[in-house]
């Protein structure tokens, strides 16, 4: 089992962290402690963590840990999360499991059980990670296809043009055209490593309304700011598409996580504006 690089601990009681942190020295390189949902959400959106310890009741009577799990979906499916919560919260812990948390440990049992439960999660995680990486890239590819190619296709219909001949750069048109139509006729194609969406976004930045919401989301100050997040994730897409390139590095997983976060929020903004 590999040692964790960065763990996010979401806990409103610093004394709990101080008491239990020595138990994790052999498991974790760096622990970042935050005390509230907003701070945790900001940290997770950076895509820099590979494990989360989560308290569910971050303030008296408020189950903000559960709200956090809902807010970071689907990211929660690709991030090992263990709920570490107080006694008497079994109902909420089960709800956290339903939302994607891998396991829960009661605080009263943490000194005896926490490290062992984390090791088991990590052992299982290492076995599942290649398949989970594949699913993440596939999902990102589908979301980009839906948003970017979908908008281009609507524009092509309005102008009475062929999508790929009119809007997709020549270098990627033939392969994309073939795969697109195979998908439409029912073939289960993945579209992995198929289109350079960064190029498409740059090419049509000012021409399609969908990019207004992306610009607002990114607060893009330079041209590179518009697509830097996606260019960094493109290498992860290429690795997953070609098994001979091995597994994703931690840096590529971070880039992929950040791209997922951007696309998820972008999609949400488009849905609100629809």
C-alpha positions in Angstrom: 0.0 0.0 0.0 1.4 3.4 -1.0 1.6 6.2 1.6 -1.0 8.9 1.1 0.4 12.2 0.0 -2.3 14.6 1.2 -5.3 14.0 3.4 -8.1 16.5 4.1 -9.5 16.3 7.6 -12.9 18.0 8.0 -13.5 18.3 11.7 -14.8 21.2 13.9 -13.0 20.0 17.0 -9.2 20.6 16.8 -8.6 18.5 19.9 -9.9 15.4 18.1 -7.4 15.9 15.3 -4.6 16.6 17.7 -5.4 13.4 19.6 -5.7 11.1 16.6 -3.2 12.5 14.1 -0.2 10.6 15.6 -1.9 7.4 14.7 -1.7 8.2 11.1 2.0 9.2 10.8 2.8 5.9 8.9 -0.1 6.4 6.5 -0.1 10.0 5.5 2.6 12.5 4.4 0.6 15.7 4.9 -2.7 16.4 6.7 -4.7 19.6 6.1 -7.3 20.3 8.7 -10.3 22.5 8.1 -13.3 23.1 10.4 -16.2 24.0 8.2 -18.0 22.9 5.0 -17.1 26.0 2.9 -13.4 25.6 3.6 -13.6 21.9 2.8 -15.4 22.6 -0.5 -12.8 25.1 -1.5 -9.9 22.6 -0.7 -11.6 19.7 -2.6 -12.2 21.8 -5.7 -8.4 22.2 -6.0 -8.3 18.5 -6.7 -5.1 18.0 -4.6 -6.3 15.4 -2.0 -6.3 11.6 -2.2 -8.2 10.9 1.0 -10.8 12.6 3.2 -11.7 12.1 6.9 -15.1 13.7 7.4 -17.1 14.7 10.5 -20.8 14.9 9.7 -21.9 17.3 12.3 -19.7 20.3 11.8 -21.7 22.6 14.0 -24.3 21.7 16.6 -27.5 20.4 15.0 -26.3 20.9 11.4 -25.2 17.9 9.3 -22.9 19.9 7.0 -20.8 16.9 6.3 -23.7 15.3 4.4 -24.2 18.5 2.5 -20.6 18.5 1.5 -20.9 15.0 0.1 -23.9 16.1 -2.0 -22.0 19.2 -3.2 -18.9 17.3 -4.5 -20.8 14.6 -6.3 -19.6 13.0 -8.6 -16.1 13.7 -7.3 -17.0 11.7 -4.2 -17.1 8.5 -6.3 -13.4 8.9 -7.1 -12.1 10.0 -3.7 -11.8 7.7 -0.7 -13.8 9.2 2.1 -14.1 7.8 5.6 -16.7 9.3 8.0 -15.3 9.9 11.5 -18.3 11.0 13.5 -19.6 11.1 17.0 -21.7 8.5 18.8 -25.4 8.4 18.1 -25.2 9.4 14.4 -25.7 6.0 12.9 -28.6 7.2 10.7 -26.5 10.0 9.2 -23.5 7.7 8.8 -25.6 5.3 6.7 -26.8 8.2 4.6 -23.1 9.2 4.1 -22.4 5.7 2.9 -25.3 6.0 0.4 -23.8 9.2 -0.9 -20.5 7.5 -1.6 -18.4 7.5 1.7 -16.5 4.2 1.8 -16.7 3.6 5.6 -17.5 5.1 8.9 -15.9 5.0 12.3 -17.4 6.3 15.5 -15.1 8.8 17.3 -15.3 6.7 20.5 -13.7 3.8 18.6 -11.3 5.7 16.5 -8.1 5.0 18.5 -8.6 1.3 18.0 -10.1 1.2 14.5 -9.2 4.3 12.4 -5.8 3.3 11.1 -6.9 -0.3 10.3 -10.1 0.9 8.5 -8.1 3.4 6.4 -5.6 0.7 5.4 -8.4 -1.5 4.2 -10.0 1.3 2.2 -6.6 2.1 0.6 -5.8 -1.6 -0.2 -9.2 -1.9 -2.0 -8.7 1.5 -3.6 -5.4 0.5 -5.2 -7.1 -2.5 -6.8 -10.0 -0.4 -8.1 -8.1 2.7 -9.1 -7.4 1.9 -12.8 -11.1 1.1 -13.5 -12.1 4.2 -11.6 -9.7 6.3 -13.6 -11.1 5.0 -16.8 -14.6 5.7 -15.7 -13.6 9.3 -14.7 -12.1 10.1 -18.0 -15.0 8.5 -19.9 -17.4 10.6 -17.9 -15.4 13.8 -18.5 -15.3 13.0 -22.2 -19.0 12.5 -22.3 -19.7 15.7 -20.5 -17.4 17.7 -22.8 -19.1 16.0 -25.8 -22.5 17.0 -24.5 -21.6 20.6 -23.8 -19.1 21.6 -26.5 -20.1 19.3 -29.4 -23.7 19.7 -28.5 -23.5 23.5 -28.8 -21.6 23.2 -32.1 -24.1 20.8 -33.4 -27.0 23.1 -32.6 -25.2 25.9 -34.4 -24.6 23.7 -37.4 -28.3 22.8 -37.6 -29.2 26.5 -37.4 -26.8 27.2 -40.3 -27.7 24.1 -42.3 -24.2 22.8 -42.2 -22.5 19.5 -41.4 -21.1 19.7 -37.9 -17.6 18.2 -38.5 -17.0 19.8 -41.9 -18.1 23.3 -40.6 -16.9 23.5 -37.1 -14.3 20.8 -36.2 -10.7 21.5 -37.3 -9.7 19.4 -40.3 -7.0 17.5 -38.5 -9.5 15.8 -36.2 -12.6 15.8 -38.4 -12.5 12.4 -40.1 -12.0 10.3 -37.0 -14.4 12.3 -35.0 -17.0 12.2 -37.7 -16.8 8.4 -37.9 -17.0 7.9 -34.2 -19.8 10.4 -33.7 -22.1 8.6 -36.2 -21.2 5.2 -34.8 -22.4 6.5 -31.4 -25.6 7.8 -32.9 -26.4 4.4 -34.4 -26.0 2.6 -31.1 -22.3 1.6 -31.0 -21.0 1.9 -27.4 -18.0 4.2 -28.2 -16.0 5.8 -25.4 -14.7 8.8 -27.3 -11.5 8.6 -25.2 -8.6 10.7 -26.5 -10.8 11.7 -29.4 -11.1 15.4 -29.6 -8.9 18.2 -28.4 -11.7 20.2 -26.7 -9.2 22.9 -25.6 -8.7 23.7 -29.3 -12.5 23.8 -29.9 -13.0 26.1 -26.9 -10.3 28.5 -28.0 -11.5 28.5 -31.6 -15.2 29.3 -30.8 -14.7 31.2 -27.5 -16.5 34.4 -28.6 -18.9 32.7 -31.0 -21.1 30.6 -28.7 -23.1 31.7 -25.7 -22.0 28.6 -23.6 -18.5 30.2 -23.2 -19.9 33.2 -21.5 -20.7 31.1 -18.4 -17.3 29.4 -18.6 -15.5 32.8 -18.7 -17.5 33.9 -15.6 -16.6 30.6 -13.9 -12.9 30.8 -14.6 -12.6 34.6 -14.2 -10.2 34.3 -17.2 -7.8 37.2 -17.4 -5.6 35.8 -20.2 -6.2 33.6 -23.2 -4.4 30.8 -21.6 -6.7 30.9 -18.6 -9.6 29.8 -20.8 -8.2 26.3 -21.4 -5.3 25.7 -19.1 -7.4 23.5 -16.9 -8.3 21.3 -19.8 -4.9 21.1 -21.4 -3.6 19.8 -18.1 -6.2 17.1 -18.1 -5.6 16.1 -21.7 -2.5 14.1 -20.8 -4.6 12.1 -18.4 -7.1 11.4 -21.2 -4.2 10.2 -23.4 -2.8 7.9 -20.7 -6.2 6.3 -20.1 -6.8 5.9 -23.9 -3.6 4.0 -24.4 -2.9 1.2 -21.8 0.7 1.0 -22.8 1.3 4.4 -21.1 0.7 2.9 -17.7 -1.4 4.4 -14.9 -2.1 8.0 -14.0 0.4 9.8 -11.8 -0.8 11.7 -8.8 -0.2 15.0 -10.8 -2.4 13.8 -13.6 -5.1 12.7 -11.2 -5.0 16.2 -9.7 -5.3 17.8 -13.1 -8.2 15.4 -13.9 -10.0 16.2 -10.7 -9.7 19.9 -11.3 -11.1 19.5 -14.8 -14.0 17.5 -13.5 -14.8 20.2 -11.0 -14.7 22.9 -13.7 -17.0 20.9 -16.1 -19.4 20.0 -13.3 -19.8 23.6 -12.2 -20.0 24.7 -15.9 -22.8 22.2 -16.5 -24.6 23.5 -13.4 -24.4 27.1 -14.6 -25.7 26.1 -18.0 -28.6 24.2 -16.5 -29.6 27.3 -14.4 -29.5 29.5 -17.4 -31.5 27.2 -19.6 
